[in-house]
Amino acid sequence: MQTSRPVRRAFLVVHVAASACWLGLTFGLLALGVTAGTTGSAVTVEASVRAMKLFADWLLIPVALLTFVSGLALSLGTRWGLARYRWVCTKFWLTLATLTATVVALRPGVNSAVTAVAAGGPLPDVGDVLFGPVVSLSAYVFMTVISVLKPWGLTKRGRRLRKAARGERTDAGRPTRPAGPGRTGESAAAPS
């Protein structure tokens, strides 16, 4: 079921804006993580990880969810579909994976860094504040590239749906269009 053009455009604007925000937040987290991991100042380390916690606690999850939901709505309400094209499936699963990793790994890593630094200790592990943003940033850039290039073509389901829409015989044995001249190799004026 396809949505109307104004609705599709609204979802597209929301999706692109939310995706850009998610990408920007990740750049910000990476910059703060690099600052925390490379500075010699305890005050700067604490300020950096506290800012990371603010981003992770208040902005990251809502923006990630908005990106996921708007992308899902776009895929279900447009000709692209959710399981018709490989690039759409790839984006769906990568978005779900990065959203899950944000909740399960990135936020707890940032929270443990804040706890350690607030207690007066050093940054426990630079990886806690750098690994999540680096992986996320790589995934977002890859998803942006495949959104623009739309590589890989149709999935099996997409090919089956395209054949069904054209009225051709499918592997599932659905009815075909009536045979006409040139379809079965016979001419229209075949002798009886």
C-alpha positions as CSV (number, residue, x, y, z in Angstrom):
1,M,0.0,0.0,0.0
2,Q,1.5,3.3,-1.1
3,T,1.0,6.5,0.7
4,S,0.1,9.8,-0.9
5,R,2.8,12.0,-2.3
6,P,2.5,14.7,0.5
7,V,2.7,12.0,3.2
8,R,5.7,10.3,1.5
9,R,7.5,13.7,1.3
10,A,6.8,14.5,4.9
11,F,8.2,11.1,6.0
12,L,11.2,11.6,3.7
13,V,11.9,15.0,5.3
14,V,11.6,13.6,8.8
15,H,13.8,10.6,7.9
16,V,16.6,12.6,6.3
17,A,16.5,15.2,9.1
18,A,16.6,12.5,11.8
19,S,19.3,10.6,10.0
20,A,21.4,13.8,9.7
21,C,20.9,14.5,13.4
22,W,22.0,10.9,14.3
23,L,25.1,11.3,12.1
24,G,25.8,14.7,13.6
25,L,25.4,13.4,17.2
26,T,27.8,10.6,16.4
27,F,30.4,13.0,15.0
28,G,30.0,15.0,18.2
29,L,30.4,11.9,20.4
30,L,33.5,10.9,18.4
31,A,35.0,14.4,18.8
32,L,34.3,14.3,22.6
33,G,35.7,10.8,22.8
34,V,38.9,11.7,21.0
35,T,39.2,14.8,23.3
36,A,38.7,12.7,26.4
37,G,41.2,10.0,25.2
38,T,44.0,12.4,24.2
39,T,44.0,15.2,26.7
40,G,46.1,15.3,29.8
41,S,43.7,17.5,31.7
42,A,41.4,15.7,34.1
43,V,38.9,18.6,33.9
44,T,38.7,18.3,30.1
45,V,38.3,14.5,30.4
46,E,35.4,15.0,32.9
47,A,33.8,17.7,30.8
48,S,34.0,15.6,27.6
49,V,32.5,12.4,29.1
50,R,29.8,14.4,30.9
51,A,28.9,16.0,27.5
52,M,28.9,12.5,25.9
53,K,26.5,11.3,28.6
54,L,24.2,14.2,28.0
55,F,24.1,13.3,24.2
56,A,23.7,9.6,24.9
57,D,21.0,10.0,27.6
58,W,18.8,12.7,26.1
59,L,19.4,12.9,22.3
60,L,20.7,9.7,20.9
61,I,17.9,7.2,21.6
62,P,15.0,9.5,20.5
63,V,16.8,10.5,17.3
64,A,17.7,6.9,16.6
65,L,14.1,5.8,17.1
66,L,12.8,8.6,14.9
67,T,15.2,7.5,12.2
68,F,14.2,3.9,12.5
69,V,10.4,4.6,12.5
70,S,10.5,7.1,9.7
71,G,12.6,4.8,7.6
72,L,10.2,1.9,8.3
73,A,7.2,4.0,7.3
74,L,8.9,5.1,4.1
75,S,9.8,1.6,3.1
76,L,6.3,0.3,3.8
77,G,4.5,3.2,2.2
78,T,6.5,3.5,-1.0
79,R,7.3,1.4,-4.0
80,W,10.7,0.4,-2.5
81,G,9.0,-1.8,0.1
82,L,10.8,-3.4,3.1
83,A,11.8,-6.6,1.5
84,R,11.8,-5.9,-2.2
85,Y,15.3,-4.4,-2.6
86,R,18.5,-5.6,-1.0
87,W,19.7,-2.1,-0.2
88,V,16.5,-1.4,1.8
89,C,16.8,-4.6,3.7
90,T,20.4,-3.8,4.4
91,K,19.6,-0.4,5.7
92,F,16.7,-1.8,7.9
93,W,18.9,-4.4,9.6
94,L,21.9,-2.0,10.0
95,T,19.7,0.7,11.5
96,L,18.2,-1.9,13.9
97,A,21.7,-3.2,14.8
98,T,23.1,0.3,15.4
99,L,20.0,1.3,17.4
100,T,20.4,-1.9,19.5
101,A,24.2,-1.3,19.9
102,T,23.5,2.3,21.0
103,V,21.3,1.0,23.8
104,V,23.3,-2.1,24.8
105,A,26.9,-0.9,24.3
106,L,27.4,2.8,23.6
107,R,25.4,4.2,26.5
108,P,26.7,1.8,29.1
109,G,30.3,2.5,28.0
110,V,29.8,6.2,28.3
111,N,28.0,5.8,31.7
112,S,30.9,3.7,33.1
113,A,33.4,6.3,31.9
114,V,31.4,9.1,33.6
115,T,31.2,7.1,36.8
116,A,35.0,6.4,36.9
117,V,36.0,10.0,36.0
118,A,33.4,11.6,38.4
119,A,34.9,9.4,41.2
120,G,38.3,11.1,40.6
121,G,39.8,8.3,38.6
122,P,41.2,8.3,35.1
123,L,39.3,7.3,32.0
124,P,39.0,3.5,32.4
125,D,39.3,2.6,28.7
126,V,39.5,4.9,25.7
127,G,37.7,2.2,23.8
128,D,34.6,2.8,25.9
129,V,34.2,6.2,24.5
130,L,35.6,5.7,21.0
131,F,34.5,2.3,19.8
132,G,30.8,3.0,19.7
133,P,31.0,6.3,17.7
134,V,33.5,4.9,15.3
135,V,31.4,1.8,14.5
136,S,28.2,3.9,14.4
137,L,29.7,6.5,12.1
138,S,31.0,3.8,9.7
139,A,27.5,2.2,9.6
140,Y,25.8,5.6,9.0
141,V,28.1,6.6,6.2
142,F,27.6,3.2,4.5
143,M,23.8,3.5,4.8
144,T,24.0,7.0,3.3
145,V,26.0,5.7,0.4
146,I,23.6,2.8,-0.3
147,S,20.7,5.2,0.0
148,V,22.1,7.3,-2.8
149,L,23.5,4.5,-5.0
150,K,20.7,1.9,-4.4
151,P,22.9,-1.0,-5.3
152,W,22.3,-4.8,-5.6
153,G,18.9,-4.9,-7.2
154,L,15.8,-6.9,-6.1
155,T,15.5,-9.6,-3.5
156,K,13.8,-12.9,-4.4
157,R,10.6,-11.5,-3.0
158,G,11.0,-8.4,-5.1
159,R,11.5,-10.4,-8.3
160,R,8.4,-12.5,-7.5
161,L,6.3,-9.4,-6.8
162,R,7.5,-7.7,-10.0
163,K,6.6,-10.8,-12.0
164,A,3.2,-11.0,-10.4
165,A,2.6,-7.3,-11.1
166,R,3.5,-7.9,-14.8
167,G,1.2,-10.9,-14.8
168,E,4.0,-13.3,-15.7
169,R,4.3,-16.8,-14.4
170,T,6.1,-17.0,-11.1
171,D,8.0,-19.8,-9.4
172,A,5.1,-20.2,-7.0
173,G,2.8,-21.3,-9.9
174,R,0.5,-18.4,-9.8
175,P,-1.7,-17.8,-12.9
176,T,-0.1,-16.2,-15.9
177,R,-1.4,-13.8,-18.4
178,P,-3.2,-15.4,-21.3
179,A,-0.8,-16.4,-24.0
180,G,-0.8,-14.2,-27.0
181,P,1.2,-14.1,-30.2
182,G,4.9,-14.5,-29.5
183,R,4.5,-15.7,-25.9
184,T,4.3,-19.4,-26.6
185,G,6.3,-19.4,-29.7
186,E,3.2,-19.7,-31.9
187,S,1.9,-17.1,-34.3
188,A,-1.5,-15.7,-34.1
189,A,-2.4,-17.4,-37.4
190,A,-1.4,-20.9,-36.4
191,P,-3.2,-23.6,-38.3
192,S,-5.9,-25.6,-36.4
